[in-house]
């Protein structure tokens, strides 16, 4: 019997993971990262929700050759480790190889095969996890990727062919072909809107694609007083660190951030320091909102939003502002 699953990203709104599980979905692959610059703002909730419903959750990375393969691996491995999706019972990690004109990502045979081989090797060295999957479209498998060069007995080939026929791989075959993404318009109870649907192929089962060969594991307990912070426009890692009484070096380490100067709005950071104290500032003659923001390492937009200021050009001496 084939095993059925879904893969999700920030564009999928899963409202009830128990309903998803009840529809014979036993595994999910969640987009965690892309290149060395993107962290899905929904991945924490999606991984935790799936595991809470008994679904084997894994993470996937959208490859980008621009930053270099090492930076790609570091970014993914850091987030996957924090979420616990490289432990026993997790669905195997996956590398997504596809073009993205919006992100200026383009693959050719020369670039793609070397990147995939190095990604697998470096991920194994960094995490100790041997089982990995590589995902691509039928045309990419036929014309670009050469799995015989890098797909050993622990690599699963994942084929995307949206034909609505689970297991019909369009004539493509490979000894490591394990998964078929057969629809990008799947209807699954508990998911608002269409979702990618997947099925195991041939003799492959969920047990073959689960790390440690055991069932799903619950999410790891959070660190004491641990929580997350969603990066806002204008934030810097040093500014966030100052607000939470820690250092940017510590935030970089626990979040697996390759370049501390590159964080992005919507990125979810793990924070393990104390709650920040609420700060206020009393406006003085000659003050401007942008000047106050610069003094506190924030933005005038953030201060305006925190204080309900409609016109950021109009503030008054004596006015008490909340500094976010």
TORKOL-4160 file (C-alpha; in steps of 0.2 Angstrom, whole numbers, padded with zeros to 4 digits, m for minus):
324
<pt num="1" X="0000" Y="0000" Z="0000"/>
<pt num="2" X="0007" Y="0017" Z="m0004"/>
<pt num="3" X="0009" Y="0030" Z="0009"/>
<pt num="4" X="0002" Y="0048" Z="0006"/>
<pt num="5" X="0008" Y="0065" Z="0011"/>
<pt num="6" X="0009" Y="0083" Z="0008"/>
<pt num="7" X="0022" Y="0097" Z="0007"/>
<pt num="8" X="0019" Y="0114" Z="0013"/>
<pt num="9" X="0027" Y="0131" Z="0013"/>
<pt num="10" X="0022" Y="0148" Z="0020"/>
<pt num="11" X="0009" Y="0149" Z="0006"/>
<pt num="12" X="m0001" Y="0135" Z="0013"/>
<pt num="13" X="m0014" Y="0138" Z="0028"/>
<pt num="14" X="m0016" Y="0122" Z="0038"/>
<pt num="15" X="m0030" Y="0125" Z="0049"/>
<pt num="16" X="m0032" Y="0108" Z="0057"/>
<pt num="17" X="m0018" Y="0095" Z="0057"/>
<pt num="18" X="m0029" Y="0082" Z="0065"/>
<pt num="19" X="m0041" Y="0083" Z="0050"/>
<pt num="20" X="m0026" Y="0082" Z="0039"/>
<pt num="21" X="m0020" Y="0066" Z="0048"/>
<pt num="22" X="m0038" Y="0059" Z="0047"/>
<pt num="23" X="m0037" Y="0060" Z="0028"/>
<pt num="24" X="m0024" Y="0047" Z="0027"/>
<pt num="25" X="m0009" Y="0059" Z="0027"/>
<pt num="26" X="0005" Y="0051" Z="0036"/>
<pt num="27" X="0020" Y="0063" Z="0032"/>
<pt num="28" X="0024" Y="0081" Z="0027"/>
<pt num="29" X="0039" Y="0090" Z="0021"/>
<pt num="30" X="0039" Y="0108" Z="0027"/>
<pt num="31" X="0049" Y="0122" Z="0018"/>
<pt num="32" X="0061" Y="0129" Z="0031"/>
<pt num="33" X="0074" Y="0139" Z="0021"/>
<pt num="34" X="0080" Y="0145" Z="0004"/>
<pt num="35" X="0098" Y="0150" Z="0000"/>
<pt num="36" X="0106" Y="0158" Z="0015"/>
<pt num="37" X="0093" Y="0172" Z="0016"/>
<pt num="38" X="0075" Y="0165" Z="0019"/>
<pt num="39" X="0067" Y="0157" Z="0034"/>
<pt num="40" X="0049" Y="0152" Z="0032"/>
<pt num="41" X="0039" Y="0162" Z="0045"/>
<pt num="42" X="0026" Y="0148" Z="0046"/>
<pt num="43" X="0038" Y="0133" Z="0048"/>
<pt num="44" X="0038" Y="0132" Z="0067"/>
<pt num="45" X="0019" Y="0131" Z="0068"/>
<pt num="46" X="0018" Y="0119" Z="0053"/>
<pt num="47" X="0031" Y="0107" Z="0060"/>
<pt num="48" X="0024" Y="0107" Z="0078"/>
<pt num="49" X="0006" Y="0105" Z="0071"/>
<pt num="50" X="0010" Y="0090" Z="0060"/>
<pt num="51" X="0019" Y="0081" Z="0074"/>
<pt num="52" X="0006" Y="0085" Z="0087"/>
<pt num="53" X="m0006" Y="0076" Z="0075"/>
<pt num="54" X="0005" Y="0061" Z="0073"/>
<pt num="55" X="0011" Y="0065" Z="0056"/>
<pt num="56" X="0030" Y="0062" Z="0052"/>
<pt num="57" X="0037" Y="0080" Z="0049"/>
<pt num="58" X="0052" Y="0084" Z="0039"/>
<pt num="59" X="0060" Y="0100" Z="0032"/>
<pt num="60" X="0065" Y="0105" Z="0015"/>
<pt num="61" X="0077" Y="0118" Z="0008"/>
<pt num="62" X="0075" Y="0128" Z="m0009"/>
<pt num="63" X="0092" Y="0128" Z="m0016"/>
<pt num="64" X="0101" Y="0143" Z="m0023"/>
<pt num="65" X="0118" Y="0142" Z="m0031"/>
<pt num="66" X="0122" Y="0160" Z="m0028"/>
<pt num="67" X="0127" Y="0161" Z="m0010"/>
<pt num="68" X="0137" Y="0144" Z="m0012"/>
<pt num="69" X="0133" Y="0127" Z="m0007"/>
<pt num="70" X="0141" Y="0129" Z="0011"/>
<pt num="71" X="0130" Y="0143" Z="0015"/>
<pt num="72" X="0114" Y="0134" Z="0009"/>
<pt num="73" X="0119" Y="0119" Z="0020"/>
<pt num="74" X="0123" Y="0130" Z="0035"/>
<pt num="75" X="0106" Y="0139" Z="0034"/>
<pt num="76" X="0096" Y="0123" Z="0032"/>
<pt num="77" X="0105" Y="0113" Z="0045"/>
<pt num="78" X="0104" Y="0126" Z="0058"/>
<pt num="79" X="0085" Y="0128" Z="0056"/>
<pt num="80" X="0082" Y="0110" Z="0054"/>
<pt num="81" X="0092" Y="0106" Z="0070"/>
<pt num="82" X="0082" Y="0119" Z="0080"/>
<pt num="83" X="0066" Y="0112" Z="0075"/>
<pt num="84" X="0071" Y="0094" Z="0079"/>
<pt num="85" X="0067" Y="0088" Z="0061"/>
<pt num="86" X="0083" Y="0079" Z="0059"/>
<pt num="87" X="0079" Y="0067" Z="0074"/>
<pt num="88" X="0072" Y="0049" Z="0074"/>
<pt num="89" X="0054" Y="0048" Z="0068"/>
<pt num="90" X="0056" Y="0064" Z="0056"/>
<pt num="91" X="0053" Y="0063" Z="0038"/>
<pt num="92" X="0069" Y="0064" Z="0028"/>
<pt num="93" X="0076" Y="0081" Z="0024"/>
<pt num="94" X="0074" Y="0086" Z="0006"/>
<pt num="95" X="0083" Y="0098" Z="m0007"/>
<pt num="96" X="0072" Y="0107" Z="m0019"/>
<pt num="97" X="0080" Y="0110" Z="m0036"/>
<pt num="98" X="0070" Y="0121" Z="m0047"/>
<pt num="99" X="0072" Y="0137" Z="m0056"/>
<pt num="100" X="0065" Y="0153" Z="m0049"/>
<pt num="101" X="0066" Y="0168" Z="m0061"/>
<pt num="102" X="0059" Y="0180" Z="m0047"/>
<pt num="103" X="0074" Y="0175" Z="m0036"/>
<pt num="104" X="0086" Y="0174" Z="m0051"/>
<pt num="105" X="0089" Y="0156" Z="m0048"/>
<pt num="106" X="0093" Y="0145" Z="m0063"/>
<pt num="107" X="0100" Y="0128" Z="m0064"/>
<pt num="108" X="0110" Y="0119" Z="m0078"/>
<pt num="109" X="0118" Y="0102" Z="m0078"/>
<pt num="110" X="0135" Y="0108" Z="m0074"/>
<pt num="111" X="0129" Y="0119" Z="m0059"/>
<pt num="112" X="0116" Y="0107" Z="m0052"/>
<pt num="113" X="0124" Y="0091" Z="m0051"/>
<pt num="114" X="0140" Y="0097" Z="m0042"/>
<pt num="115" X="0128" Y="0107" Z="m0030"/>
<pt num="116" X="0118" Y="0092" Z="m0026"/>
<pt num="117" X="0133" Y="0081" Z="m0023"/>
<pt num="118" X="0141" Y="0094" Z="m0012"/>
<pt num="119" X="0125" Y="0098" Z="m0003"/>
<pt num="120" X="0122" Y="0080" Z="0002"/>
<pt num="121" X="0140" Y="0077" Z="0007"/>
<pt num="122" X="0141" Y="0093" Z="0018"/>
<pt num="123" X="0124" Y="0090" Z="0026"/>
<pt num="124" X="0129" Y="0073" Z="0031"/>
<pt num="125" X="0145" Y="0080" Z="0038"/>
<pt num="126" X="0136" Y="0094" Z="0047"/>
<pt num="127" X="0122" Y="0084" Z="0055"/>
<pt num="128" X="0126" Y="0065" Z="0054"/>
<pt num="129" X="0110" Y="0062" Z="0045"/>
<pt num="130" X="0113" Y="0050" Z="0030"/>
<pt num="131" X="0095" Y="0049" Z="0022"/>
<pt num="132" X="0091" Y="0063" Z="0011"/>
<pt num="133" X="0079" Y="0067" Z="m0004"/>
<pt num="134" X="0081" Y="0077" Z="m0019"/>
<pt num="135" X="0066" Y="0085" Z="m0027"/>
<pt num="136" X="0064" Y="0091" Z="m0045"/>
<pt num="137" X="0052" Y="0091" Z="m0060"/>
<pt num="138" X="0051" Y="0078" Z="m0073"/>
<pt num="139" X="0060" Y="0089" Z="m0086"/>
<pt num="140" X="0074" Y="0093" Z="m0073"/>
<pt num="141" X="0076" Y="0074" Z="m0070"/>
<pt num="142" X="0077" Y="0070" Z="m0088"/>
<pt num="143" X="0087" Y="0085" Z="m0094"/>
<pt num="144" X="0098" Y="0092" Z="m0080"/>
<pt num="145" X="0100" Y="0080" Z="m0065"/>
<pt num="146" X="0111" Y="0065" Z="m0066"/>
<pt num="147" X="0107" Y="0055" Z="m0050"/>
<pt num="148" X="0118" Y="0040" Z="m0055"/>
<pt num="149" X="0133" Y="0052" Z="m0050"/>
<pt num="150" X="0127" Y="0056" Z="m0032"/>
<pt num="151" X="0112" Y="0046" Z="m0027"/>
<pt num="152" X="0118" Y="0032" Z="m0016"/>
<pt num="153" X="0108" Y="0020" Z="m0006"/>
<pt num="154" X="0102" Y="0033" Z="0006"/>
<pt num="155" X="0096" Y="0046" Z="m0007"/>
<pt num="156" X="0078" Y="0046" Z="m0012"/>
<pt num="157" X="0073" Y="0053" Z="m0029"/>
<pt num="158" X="0057" Y="0064" Z="m0028"/>
<pt num="159" X="0048" Y="0067" Z="m0044"/>
<pt num="160" X="0036" Y="0082" Z="m0047"/>
<pt num="161" X="0024" Y="0078" Z="m0061"/>
<pt num="162" X="0007" Y="0086" Z="m0059"/>
<pt num="163" X="m0004" Y="0073" Z="m0068"/>
<pt num="164" X="m0017" Y="0069" Z="m0054"/>
<pt num="165" X="m0012" Y="0050" Z="m0056"/>
<pt num="166" X="m0003" Y="0045" Z="m0040"/>
<pt num="167" X="0012" Y="0034" Z="m0044"/>
<pt num="168" X="0011" Y="0037" Z="m0063"/>
<pt num="169" X="0029" Y="0044" Z="m0066"/>
<pt num="170" X="0027" Y="0048" Z="m0084"/>
<pt num="171" X="0039" Y="0034" Z="m0089"/>
<pt num="172" X="0053" Y="0040" Z="m0078"/>
<pt num="173" X="0062" Y="0027" Z="m0068"/>
<pt num="174" X="0077" Y="0026" Z="m0057"/>
<pt num="175" X="0081" Y="0013" Z="m0043"/>
<pt num="176" X="0080" Y="0027" Z="m0030"/>
<pt num="177" X="0064" Y="0034" Z="m0036"/>
<pt num="178" X="0054" Y="0035" Z="m0020"/>
<pt num="179" X="0041" Y="0049" Z="m0021"/>
<pt num="180" X="0029" Y="0056" Z="m0033"/>
<pt num="181" X="0022" Y="0074" Z="m0031"/>
<pt num="182" X="0006" Y="0071" Z="m0042"/>
<pt num="183" X="m0004" Y="0087" Z="m0038"/>
<pt num="184" X="m0001" Y="0105" Z="m0034"/>
<pt num="185" X="m0020" Y="0108" Z="m0032"/>
<pt num="186" X="m0024" Y="0094" Z="m0020"/>
<pt num="187" X="m0039" Y="0096" Z="m0008"/>
<pt num="188" X="m0036" Y="0090" Z="0009"/>
<pt num="189" X="m0047" Y="0092" Z="0024"/>
<pt num="190" X="m0039" Y="0104" Z="0037"/>
<pt num="191" X="m0030" Y="0114" Z="0023"/>
<pt num="192" X="m0038" Y="0130" Z="0017"/>
<pt num="193" X="m0034" Y="0130" Z="m0002"/>
<pt num="194" X="m0025" Y="0119" Z="m0013"/>
<pt num="195" X="m0009" Y="0109" Z="m0007"/>
<pt num="196" X="0004" Y="0099" Z="m0015"/>
<pt num="197" X="0001" Y="0080" Z="m0013"/>
<pt num="198" X="0013" Y="0066" Z="m0013"/>
<pt num="199" X="0014" Y="0047" Z="m0014"/>
<pt num="200" X="0027" Y="0034" Z="m0011"/>
<pt num="201" X="0032" Y="0024" Z="m0027"/>
<pt num="202" X="0036" Y="0006" Z="m0030"/>
<pt num="203" X="0042" Y="m0004" Z="m0015"/>
<pt num="204" X="0047" Y="0012" Z="m0005"/>
<pt num="205" X="0036" Y="0015" Z="0011"/>
<pt num="206" X="0036" Y="0028" Z="0024"/>
<pt num="207" X="0047" Y="0018" Z="0035"/>
<pt num="208" X="0061" Y="0019" Z="0021"/>
<pt num="209" X="0059" Y="0038" Z="0021"/>
<pt num="210" X="0059" Y="0041" Z="0040"/>
<pt num="211" X="0074" Y="0045" Z="0050"/>
<pt num="212" X="0078" Y="0032" Z="0063"/>
<pt num="213" X="0065" Y="0020" Z="0056"/>
<pt num="214" X="0053" Y="0024" Z="0070"/>
<pt num="215" X="0036" Y="0033" Z="0071"/>
<pt num="216" X="0034" Y="0052" Z="0073"/>
<pt num="217" X="0041" Y="0060" Z="0088"/>
<pt num="218" X="0034" Y="0075" Z="0098"/>
<pt num="219" X="0042" Y="0092" Z="0096"/>
<pt num="220" X="0056" Y="0095" Z="0107"/>
<pt num="221" X="0053" Y="0105" Z="0123"/>
<pt num="222" X="0058" Y="0123" Z="0121"/>
<pt num="223" X="0072" Y="0130" Z="0131"/>
<pt num="224" X="0068" Y="0139" Z="0148"/>
<pt num="225" X="0059" Y="0155" Z="0144"/>
<pt num="226" X="0062" Y="0152" Z="0126"/>
<pt num="227" X="0051" Y="0160" Z="0113"/>
<pt num="228" X="0053" Y="0167" Z="0095"/>
<pt num="229" X="0053" Y="0185" Z="0088"/>
<pt num="230" X="0048" Y="0189" Z="0070"/>
<pt num="231" X="0060" Y="0201" Z="0062"/>
<pt num="232" X="0052" Y="0218" Z="0057"/>
<pt num="233" X="0057" Y="0230" Z="0043"/>
<pt num="234" X="0072" Y="0240" Z="0049"/>
<pt num="235" X="0077" Y="0227" Z="0062"/>
<pt num="236" X="0096" Y="0223" Z="0065"/>
<pt num="237" X="0102" Y="0208" Z="0074"/>
<pt num="238" X="0112" Y="0219" Z="0086"/>
<pt num="239" X="0096" Y="0229" Z="0089"/>
<pt num="240" X="0086" Y="0214" Z="0093"/>
<pt num="241" X="0099" Y="0207" Z="0104"/>
<pt num="242" X="0100" Y="0223" Z="0114"/>
<pt num="243" X="0081" Y="0223" Z="0116"/>
<pt num="244" X="0081" Y="0205" Z="0123"/>
<pt num="245" X="0097" Y="0207" Z="0134"/>
<pt num="246" X="0108" Y="0196" Z="0124"/>
<pt num="247" X="0121" Y="0197" Z="0110"/>
<pt num="248" X="0120" Y="0197" Z="0092"/>
<pt num="249" X="0133" Y="0183" Z="0092"/>
<pt num="250" X="0122" Y="0172" Z="0103"/>
<pt num="251" X="0107" Y="0175" Z="0092"/>
<pt num="252" X="0118" Y="0171" Z="0076"/>
<pt num="253" X="0123" Y="0155" Z="0084"/>
<pt num="254" X="0107" Y="0148" Z="0090"/>
<pt num="255" X="0098" Y="0152" Z="0074"/>
<pt num="256" X="0111" Y="0146" Z="0062"/>
<pt num="257" X="0113" Y="0163" Z="0054"/>
<pt num="258" X="0127" Y="0163" Z="0041"/>
<pt num="259" X="0129" Y="0182" Z="0039"/>
<pt num="260" X="0123" Y="0192" Z="0054"/>
<pt num="261" X="0121" Y="0207" Z="0043"/>
<pt num="262" X="0107" Y="0198" Z="0033"/>
<pt num="263" X="0091" Y="0196" Z="0042"/>
<pt num="264" X="0074" Y="0198" Z="0033"/>
<pt num="265" X="0056" Y="0204" Z="0038"/>
<pt num="266" X="0046" Y="0189" Z="0042"/>
<pt num="267" X="0061" Y="0178" Z="0048"/>
<pt num="268" X="0057" Y="0170" Z="0064"/>
<pt num="269" X="0072" Y="0170" Z="0077"/>
<pt num="270" X="0073" Y="0159" Z="0092"/>
<pt num="271" X="0076" Y="0170" Z="0108"/>
<pt num="272" X="0081" Y="0162" Z="0124"/>
<pt num="273" X="0084" Y="0178" Z="0135"/>
<pt num="274" X="0072" Y="0187" Z="0147"/>
<pt num="275" X="0058" Y="0197" Z="0141"/>
<pt num="276" X="0063" Y="0214" Z="0136"/>
<pt num="277" X="0059" Y="0228" Z="0147"/>
<pt num="278" X="0046" Y="0241" Z="0141"/>
<pt num="279" X="0055" Y="0257" Z="0137"/>
<pt num="280" X="0048" Y="0274" Z="0136"/>
<pt num="281" X="0055" Y="0291" Z="0130"/>
<pt num="282" X="0048" Y="0308" Z="0133"/>
<pt num="283" X="0049" Y="0319" Z="0118"/>
<pt num="284" X="0060" Y="0335" Z="0120"/>
<pt num="285" X="0060" Y="0351" Z="0110"/>
<pt num="286" X="0068" Y="0348" Z="0093"/>
<pt num="287" X="0066" Y="0330" Z="0093"/>
<pt num="288" X="0060" Y="0320" Z="0077"/>
<pt num="289" X="0053" Y="0303" Z="0077"/>
<pt num="290" X="0067" Y="0297" Z="0065"/>
<pt num="291" X="0080" Y="0304" Z="0077"/>
<pt num="292" X="0073" Y="0296" Z="0092"/>
<pt num="293" X="0072" Y="0279" Z="0082"/>
<pt num="294" X="0090" Y="0281" Z="0078"/>
<pt num="295" X="0095" Y="0283" Z="0096"/>
<pt num="296" X="0086" Y="0267" Z="0101"/>
<pt num="297" X="0091" Y="0256" Z="0086"/>
<pt num="298" X="0074" Y="0255" Z="0079"/>
<pt num="299" X="0063" Y="0263" Z="0065"/>
<pt num="300" X="0052" Y="0278" Z="0065"/>
<pt num="301" X="0038" Y="0267" Z="0057"/>
<pt num="302" X="0040" Y="0255" Z="0072"/>
<pt num="303" X="0038" Y="0269" Z="0085"/>
<pt num="304" X="0023" Y="0276" Z="0075"/>
<pt num="305" X="0014" Y="0259" Z="0075"/>
<pt num="306" X="0018" Y="0256" Z="0093"/>
<pt num="307" X="0010" Y="0273" Z="0098"/>
<pt num="308" X="m0004" Y="0275" Z="0086"/>
<pt num="309" X="0004" Y="0290" Z="0078"/>
<pt num="310" X="m0005" Y="0294" Z="0061"/>
<pt num="311" X="0008" Y="0307" Z="0055"/>
<pt num="312" X="0026" Y="0303" Z="0060"/>
<pt num="313" X="0030" Y="0321" Z="0056"/>
<pt num="314" X="0020" Y="0327" Z="0071"/>
<pt num="315" X="0026" Y="0324" Z="0089"/>
<pt num="316" X="0026" Y="0336" Z="0104"/>
<pt num="317" X="0037" Y="0340" Z="0118"/>
<pt num="318" X="0032" Y="0331" Z="0134"/>
<pt num="319" X="0024" Y="0317" Z="0124"/>
<pt num="320" X="0028" Y="0300" Z="0131"/>
<pt num="321" X="0032" Y="0287" Z="0118"/>
<pt num="322" X="0033" Y="0268" Z="0119"/>
<pt num="323" X="0049" Y="0262" Z="0112"/>
<pt num="324" X="0047" Y="0245" Z="0104"/>
